[in-house]
């Protein structure tokens, strides 16, 4: 008697994704030439490659900020190419968290309020549950003492950690990080990276991290290399370094 | 964060507080515009009411008189050779069956009071003094409801019994007559009567005070030789601005000629209409200026915050939420401006009150700002704010998050 293996739905699946700009004009350029990719639940993957190789474009497509010219994108088994703008926005808010190179926190709000923001946008009005969740997330990234500071009144590393907490607010299945430590010094960068890794381990959130930094790529479980719009290498990282060894300092 | 406010409100308020200087500047700008609009509208309304009140002081809104007498050529078939038709001279005549005409007019819905009047030219004599006057025979009970003559008596009392006469202050001075004195009225027809001055009135108009004399209807009828008749029927209407329309209706229904104060004071009325139009034009442009101010501040804000808007969109904020976020800012700024402006209008008003005074220290005219005007202005300003925010809000809602974050 054979047991059916449980159907594992990939967090992310791309099939034959192509993206060109200036379609229908003489200067039409294809940036992505048919990308096939699967990322399972709980993976911690790095996306590397030279500038102009299509990393950001690919990330925008995965993050439902843009649509492919050809091919299909599934997020948690949901085929996204036929969704309207409102549905895409809702799915994006629910399933995907973003961390960018720059934090893009709203300066008019405190750290805590910034983390509450995605929940607020989704549910309309603030409530205690939201505040508790935001406080817990800030605790997780080590920022409890700064939770009531305005977004502009904390250091760059702290801002980026608030951005990470905000990305996790809706308990997304997938976090897309675009050079999340690109603006930070080594110590702060290690601190932020440790937070990402810890969240991945504790909650099983899938991470896809775009980075230029080979040192950081070495700390991911899987390394995907994108050159000239093609995936040229996709391998598990045997010698993964899980911990930076840096002292986790709250002020970093 | 306020637990009762939805996301859009919280974010709109924070965004406005963040750009506090911009927000305050535009609120003050809108406030000044609103103050000008409120003050100008109130001043204009006050001025017009005042002038109308002064005009309709001594004049009925509508006066019905017999139709003009016309000379009609006997041959009207076009075959004859009528070279010249001389217009007929108009004699003092009674309105044909005036009682019937009166009750016809009384039945009209917008007419509040009707009174018969006999008036014609005459002379007032006392000693050596001889002045041309306009004899007005009235039926006091109904007349006073049309013209508030009773309120204008400055000496004696209003009494026009058989041999009584009420004269104006100027005439009293010219004739050297006061309450209790006698004077003699004569007419061109040769009739004359001696009357007792019982009261002196002041309409605040020299010409009227000089020429109008009030006596009883019966005495006037015999003096002016239209016994049993009346030369005009005067009436009051609910809305003085509708007087011309009602006059036309009366003319059609009774066949008499009806003159409204609007027609009699055509020049003044035209000036008033022009004033009103000018006021509207100014209001429109002040509103437009305020709207452009709000729009430009919000456009700048959208551009400044495009990355933040992009991230909000990436985090799952819907287009509608972003749209409302900016619409709200426009509406709140405009509402704030209109509240400030209403306050400023009261400041203007008290300034104006201290400046616009007659030499004797009394107010030139009364301006009141009525609460409905403020409410209408506040609602209007808020709508203008919403409209002004429409363009920036659409810009913000249409931002492509990918482009906004990357760019």
Interface residues (C-beta under 8 A of the other chain):
Chain A: X56 X60 X63 X65 X66 X85 X86 X89 X90 X92 X93 X94 X98 X100 X102 X104 X106 X107 X108 X109 X113 X116 X117 X118 X120 X121 X122 X124 X125 X126 X127 X166 X170
Chain B: X1 X2 X3 X4 X5 X6 X7 X10 X11 X14 X15 X17 X18 X307 X308 X310 X311 X312 X313 X314 X315 X316 X317 X318 X319 X321 X400 X401 X402 X405 X406
